[in-house]
């Protein structure tokens, strides 16, 4: 009795697969595992090395990095709006035409008539190109996110005020566009404008602002 039941179940499974294949439905033999699916690599691949440089508009505020001063209004300092420069470098890997992942380091310097502030950050950077397949003419439009460790300081130049500083968190997000303009070392070069918002925040100190830069990138291929 058992052999008959087993044979019937095997026959039913074979019939079901045959019926599914006949109806155009994917079967176990025809489905490609996700880790074997080809990722688009017609525009970007391999090592990604780049830098950007430009202008920044923002501000900083906080307390001296001392537990007895944090929260004391007499020790609080704020720069108001300040302008300055921003520069960063990044090294990533292009996983597909759609996404690159790696690391970055950046520095910002702000100043006005009464204050100057510096900020540094480094950590993980992700760049995505969401319109590669949908709108090929906009394949150079990208979005970025970066986060990690940030540190900064604020000090008075033309006015009295307590110096503040701290080290803790960094976060940023932005958009950019790039055009390819030449081939070198088996890869290609690209450049374009970038606009992002960055922030450093710690318990005693914070710095934040907009950054507008020109970016230059080398892609290892194609």
N, C-alpha and C positions, 0 to 999 in steps of 0.2 A: 504493500500500500504506500509506504513512504517513498520508494523510488518513483512511483507514478506521480505523487504530489510534487516531488522535486522537479521531475521532467516537465510537468505542466507549468510550474512557475518559471522555469528557464525558458520554455517556449513562449510564455506570455511576455517575458522581458524582451526577448528577441523580436517578437512581433511588435511590441510598443516602439522599440527603436526603429524598426523598419517603417512603421506608420509615421513616426515623427520625421524621419528622413524624407519619406515620400511627400509629406506636407510642407517641406522646406524649412522645418524647425531644426535648430542646432542640436546635435547630439554630443555625447561625451567624446566621441572620436573626432568631431569636427571643431570643437571649441578650443581656441588657442589660449593657454594660460596667460593671465595678465602680465606676468613677469617676462613673457616672450613677445609681447606686442611691440611693434616698432614705434619708437618715438620720433617725431619729425626732427630732423637735424640738417635742414637745408640752409639755414641762415646762421646758426650759432652752434658751436661745439668746442669741446676742449677747454683749455685754460683761458680765463678771463682776467685781464689785468687792466686797471684803469685809475684815473685820478680826476678830480674836479676842483675848480677854483672859482671864487666869485665873491659876491657881496652878501651881507647879512644885516637884518634889522630886527632888534629884539630888546631884551632887558634882563636884568638880574636883581635879585633881592635875597635877604637872609640875615642871619645872625653869626657872630663869631662861633667857631666850632668848639664850643665849651658848654658843657651841660648846665652850668650856672647862668649862662647868658641866653640860651635858647628860650624864646618866649618873653624875654624882657624887652618891652617896647623902647627903652632907652638905648638898647644895643642893636635895634633894627635899622637896616640900611636898604635903600632901593634906588636903583639908577634911573628909573624912567626909561623912555625910549633912547636907544643908542644904536649907532651904526658901526659897521666894521667889515671884516673879511672872514671868509671861511674856506678851508681846503681839506680834502680828504683823499685817501688812497684805498683801493680795495682789490682783493685777490679772490676770485671765485672759480667755480666750475660750471659750464653750461650743460645742464642735464638734458635739455632739448631746446628747440626753438622758442619754447614758451617760458622757460624758467632757468635762472642761474642762482646758485647758492654759494656763500663763502663768508669771508671776514673783511672787516673794514676798520680804519682808524681815521678820526677827523679832529680838527682843531678850529675853534672860533675865537675871534678877538673883537670885542665891542668897546666903544668909547664915546663919550660926549664931553661937554665942557667941564663936568664935575666928577665923572666916574670912569673907571675902566674895568673891564671884566674879561676874563679868559675862560674858555671851557674846552675840555678834551673828552673824547669818547671812543670806545672801541667794542667790537663784538660781532654778532652775526648779522649778515646782510642778505636779503632776498630780493631779486628782481624778477618781475613777471611781465610777459608780453601777451595780454589777453586777446588781441585782435589779429594775431598771426593768421589764423585759419578763417576768421569771419570776414575781415576786411584786409586783404593782402597789402593794399596800398598804405595801410597804417601799421604795418608789421614792426616799424621802429618805435611805436608808442609803448612806453613801459610804465609800470608802477613799482615803487620800491618801499621796503620796510627794513628798518635796522634797529637793533636793540642790544643792550649790553651794559657795560659799566661806564659811568660818566663822573667827571670831577670838574670843579670850577671854583673861581674866586672873584670877589668884588672888592675894590679898594677905591678910596677917594683920591682925587687929584687936585681939584680946586675948591673943595668944600670939606668941612669936618664930617666925619662919619666913621663908624666902626667897620673894620674889614670883616667880610664873611666868606666862608668857604666850606666845602664838603665834598664827599665822594660817596656815590651810591649807584643811581640808576640813570640810564640813557634810553630814550626812545625817539624814533622819527619815522616819518612817512612822506612820500612825495610822488611826483610824476615827472617824466622826462621823455624826450624824443631824440633819436639818433639816426644819422645817415652814414652809410658805408662810403668810404672815399678812397680806399687803396688796399693793396694786398702786400704782405710782407711776411717772411718766415713761415710760409705755408698757411697763414691765416689772413685776417683782414682787420683794418682799422675803422673805427666809427667815432663820430662826434655829434654833439648836439646840446641843447639847453636842458636844464633841470631846475625844478622848483620843489622845495620840501620844507616841512616844519619839524624842528628838532627841539627837544627839551631835556634838561638835566634836572633831576629833583632828588634832594636829600632832606633829611630832617632840618638841618640848619640853613640850607642854601638851595636856590633854584635859578636856572637860567633857561630862557626859551626865546624862540624867534623864527622868522622866515629866512630861508636861504635860497638865493638865485645864483646858479653857477653854470659854467660851460664844462662839459665832461668830455674826456677823451678815453677811448677803450680799445684794447687789443683783444681780439678773439682768436684762439688757436686754430680755428677752421670755420667754414670751408674756404 
